[in-house]
Amino acid sequence: TASQRSRASKAAVRGQAATLLFQVAAKTGNRLIAALAAQVETDVFAKVKQAIDDMTAQLKQEMADEVKHRDFCVNELDTTDKDIAIKKREIKETEDQIDDLTQTIAELTKEIEDATKEIAETKVQIKKAGMNREEENADFQATIADQRATQDVLKKVLTRLAVVYGKTQEERLAASGASSFAQQEPGAAAPPPPPGFEKKGKNKGSTGVLSMIEDLVEDSKKVEADAVAGEREAQADYENFVSDSNESISRLEKSITNKSEAKARSNEELSQAKADLAASEGDLDRLHNVDADLHNECD
């Protein structure tokens, strides 16, 4: 009948549609299309149409989800790459800071050691200068004692000879018009003896002897004066040396204090920089893990 022929025609159409859908499902590996093919083969057309509509809606949703996931992957990968680049730059800057601080600390340590050695050497030099000064002063005291003793002896000799020749030293000098410290010019004739000496019939060479002794006294006084001047100069030089050395020590000690404080600050900064570096390296490791996970999810 016509009704039977119509049902047969519809069945043939469903069979063709089912076959076509099975072929598409086989090529794409889509389970939904395969399920739809099975329904087309068995169900009525209304149910097939509904299934097609449902499948279409689901495919559209899957496409939208894929687009959303792709955008997510692009954004996250880009952000992660930027964060990794920033973190690497931070690590490089921190490593440079650590290198600079390490070098600064080494230089400060060397300068502090050098200043400490210089202070110690300066103190040794002050001590040596003090010992030398004591020895020089002892020599000076001995020289002064010797010269004054020599002068005392010579003055006593002059006094006794003057009595022997009949006049005191002062009277002889007054008579001759000469100073007790006058010196005869080299090569000049000896002055005539005092009148009193000739009258008493004493040796005419007595005046030369007395002048010679007076010259010895004068020489001794000059040696004493030179020794005093030398002692004063040596003492002044010693005091200037000690003063300059103490000023140098004071400057070095102040420098050591300042550099020690700078070294302490650098050590604190170095410790903080090392902590920052460790934290940054940890952050970088985590970013690399995130980047690997994103590639596993998105690639």
Residue pairs with C-beta under 8 A, 6 or more apart in sequence:
10 45
14 40
14 41
14 45
14 48
15 41
17 37
17 40
17 48
18 37
18 38
18 40
18 41
19 37
21 33
21 34
21 36
21 37
21 40
22 34
22 37
24 30
24 33
24 37
25 31
25 33
25 34
25 36
25 37
26 34
32 55
32 58
32 59
33 55
35 51
36 48
36 51
36 52
36 55
39 47
39 48
39 51
40 48
40 51
43 51
69 298
70 298
73 294
73 297
73 298
76 294
76 298
77 291
77 294
77 295
77 298
80 287
80 290
80 291
80 294
81 291
83 287
84 284
84 287
84 288
84 291
87 280
87 283
87 284
87 287
88 284
90 280
91 277
91 280
91 281
91 284
94 273
94 276
94 277
94 280
95 277
97 269
97 273
98 270
98 273
98 274
98 277
101 266
101 269
101 270
101 273
102 270
104 262
104 266
105 263
105 266
105 267
105 270
108 259
108 260
108 262
108 263
108 266
109 263
111 255
111 259
112 256
112 259
112 260
112 263
115 252
115 255
115 256
115 259
116 256
118 248
118 252
119 249
119 252
119 253
119 256
122 245
122 248
122 249
122 252
123 249
125 245
126 241
126 242
126 245
126 246
129 238
129 241
129 242
130 238
130 242
133 234
133 235
133 238
136 231
136 234
137 231
137 235
140 227
140 228
140 230
140 231
143 223
143 224
143 227
144 224
144 227
144 228
147 220
147 221
147 223
147 224
147 227
148 224
150 216
150 220
151 217
151 220
151 221
151 224
154 213
154 216
154 217
154 220
155 217
157 213
158 169
158 210
158 213
158 214
158 217
159 168
159 169
161 206
161 209
161 210
161 213
162 168
162 169
162 171
162 172
162 210
164 202
164 206
165 172
165 197
165 200
165 202
165 203
165 206
165 210
166 196
166 197
166 200
166 202
167 175
167 194
167 196
167 197
169 180
169 210
171 194
171 196
172 194
172 196
172 197
172 207
172 210
173 179
173 180
175 194
175 195
175 196
176 191
176 194
176 207
178 191
180 214
181 214
181 217
181 218
181 221
183 215
183 218
184 190
184 191
184 211
184 215
190 207
190 208
190 211
191 207
192 207
193 202
193 204
193 206
193 207
194 207
197 204
197 206
197 207
198 204
